[in-house]
Amino acid sequence: MKSYIEPEFIVKRDYEKCIKCKVCINECTYGVHYYDDKNDIIRSRDENCVNCHRCVVFCPTKAITIEKNPTQYTENSHWTREVITSIKRQAETGGAILTGMGCDKPYYTYWDKILLNASQVTNPSIDPLREPIELRTYLGAKPDKLELELENGEVLLKTKLAPQLCAEVPILFAAVSYGAVNFNVHLALARAAAELGTFMNCGEGGLDKRLYRYGDHIIVQVASGRFGVNPEYLNVGAAIEIKIGQGAKPGIGGHLPGEKVTQEIAQIRMIPVGTDALSPAPHHDIYSIEDLRQLIYALKEATDYTKPVAVKIAAVHNSAAIASGIARAGADIIVLDGVRGATGAAPKVIRDNVGIPIELALASVDQRLRDEGIRNRVSIIVSGGIRSSADVVKAIALGADAVYIGTAALVAIGCTLCQKCYTGKCPWGITTTDPQISKRLDPDVAAKRLINLVRAWSIEIKEMLGAMGINAIESLRGNREQLRGVGLTDTELKILGIKMAGE
Amino acid sequence: MRINVSLNNPYSNDKVIEACAIFGMMDLSGRRFGFRDPVKAISNMRERSNGLGAGFAIYGLYPEHKDDYAFHIMYLNRNAREKTEKLLEQNFDVLKAEEIPTDPKAYVQSPPPIWRYFVQPKKSIAKNISQDDYVLENVMKINTGIRGALVISSGKNMGVFKGVGFPEDIAEYFCLDEYEGYMWICHGRFPTNTPGWWGGSQPFNILDWTVAHNGELSSYGANRRYLEMYGYYSTMYTDSEVMVYALDLLVRRHKLPLEVVAKIFAPPFWFEIDAMEPKERNFYMALRQCYGSLLMNGPFAIIAARTGEMIGLADRLKLRPLTVAIKGDLFYISSEESAIRLVAPHLDKVWKPRGGELVVGRLKTLKLLEIPQSGWEDEKLY
């Protein structure tokens, strides 16, 4: 069948600059560039280009630019190019359109409509260069009150606290599974987490034994496929996360294509080499909240009640009620993943249309837990589209204890959000398990870049806290007084629990 | 149920920002004394207030009613009193109700009537709940449910008098020369973003606890939302309310000693905690983990009082002044030393506590059995 789909991008090569070194040919994993030996010239197959910028960055003479295809269909704000291309593609393949990363639509980024406060006159702002500003965050269930007892004139703690995760910064690395990414990525995340005093989530594909030494900084995930879950795995991590849902694809399972399942991946996932790794849509042992409770306690039993158990859900319409149920079911941490949450592969229609913005979900979950007087019982981690230190500060002020960063972490190590992770050919060596391409990601360099990113955000967070006159992050948590909205409706302001700027 | 916390705050939905003068004076022997020294001292710190609010809390005020809850209730409109008194009649045995006598010659602006009630919870209704919790519930009901009615104090053998004016004017208006107590907590206010109004003046009280506060808490939003979980609604949007509710929650309901409460309000930094011995470290870690939302962040100095005790505490960076002094049985806490020296030029001891360092004055006659004292704390206990 002749394809009617036109190239999305056009590769432009400045032949005055091109030295025919063929770096672009070697770097491109999609076969865009090729050498025309008859004419001694490098040419491009534009239709293969995904706009990942690998060739642009690595071309030694900066001869390459990538442009959006200027040939557009007749202007139509309803039948956009994206719509027309999707229809044509489906007409040609008969399948669901796959994509990677998070929802890329222009709607609903509330972070950009929320502004922060600063101290003026009546309380002094604090200079983080001169005075300590504390970002340390403990994640886990807190008691409603502490009971003390007096013994020989000493005040002793009678209440025993549930196990806690101590994060030196309220920023954790979100789950990316082994299989979706390769070992080098996991290694870089683990090293960075250990160096920063925070945590990486290993995702649902199990954990390579070589990473066990970083176990104190790893949250191990248990998802519906139960890949790589065994007693050793559960006990090696600092905490366990049950993944019910994911912001990029709420309500649906996962599919790691057999091509990505190499010997290494197969061993860790405990499946045969080359077979598709399918995560069912639901956990087939969790059809209701009481079943979740059983799994939470099964995991706690398996780890002798020494580790916090987190439950991750996608932000959906009734998140608040679900979160309350999760808290009462015994989870120590609730993870909310918003509509911007990313993935290695998801049907585009799900990614772009299912789930709600994290800002609204967070605001309503935090308020609901407070209304029910059980906010202490769980910590809240939000994820899904956290782009900057300002987003982190706004999230914590709205009510989160900490955030997960996934996309931002991957961008730090090379990702350009081309959204083609599902092909397994990531030219940046991230979402690929091909040993040759994986080598492109140097774990030392990647770890350094991750550490730099989180350190930079920490400095900025301290600046923002200091400006507000706050020197401990817990005084920001749920402190919506420090937030004001711009360009929001009354209902939006009400749900976010913040006032309009100027109020 | 969403509670309308702004019902009785006609001026702003925002928190009140202010700076202030605070002064507390206590006779540790329990001898009651009059208004002269406290009013003179607080009036001396005129730079710190601007005539938009002042107030006094007096302990040992109603010995003839020492076992009854004394409600001082401010009425901003006529219906409010009718409704409030109906609620009081329903839920309490009202032993005495009277308008608090005032001196119309005093220089104050548009004072609302303030009434005083001595009440006992109705035993038939207040079942399965402590008397204090029952009173707390009803105070919240009035403050958040009846437009124009504000309970400004609700403790036993104590009362709060406050309004718009300079301290000396408020003292004159409420005829404070007719009262005596063993402890006076005084406040002069300098609000910066709302008009001074009678309800927003300080000190703030709930049950036995009273707080006079100088500062502005950057953590206010976090503190307020935490306290809401426990049924405390901050109707005046001031940090002082947050302080007084937090004290009630931690000391009365969670039964924590004051020394520990001080470490919740103004905890050591993590680097200090990390350097402690394991036992101590675990203790402080648990405090911050469990009560992080009650860390009072930002500048504050408070004088807080309950029956038999007066405490002073400043934030951990010490961004607001606080001076403590002793002369014989008299114990003083003040924003400025000058105010103390004015009424007691020759002091036995005077010092400025460090940030986060609790100072406690206790009646010598007070039985301390219910207040555990810790061995390893570095606070000075008097």
Interface residues (C-beta under 8 A of the other chain):
Chain A: S119 V121 T122 N123 P124 I126 E131 P132 E134 R136 Y138 K142 P143 K145 L146 E147 L148 L150 N152 G153 E154 V155 L156 L157 T159 L161 Q164 R370 G373 R375 N376 A397 M468 G469 I470 N471 A472 E474 S475 L476 R477 G478 N479 R480 E481 Q482 K499 E503
Chain B: N13 D14 K15 I17 E18 A19 T192 G215 E216 L217 S218 S219 Y220 G221 A222 R224 R225 Y226 E228 M229 Y230 R253 H254 K255 L256 P257 E259 V260 P267 F269 W270 F271 N282 F283 M285 A286 L287 R288 Q289 C290 Y291 G292 S293 L295 N297 G298 P299 R316 L317 L319 P372 Q373 S374 G375 W376 E377
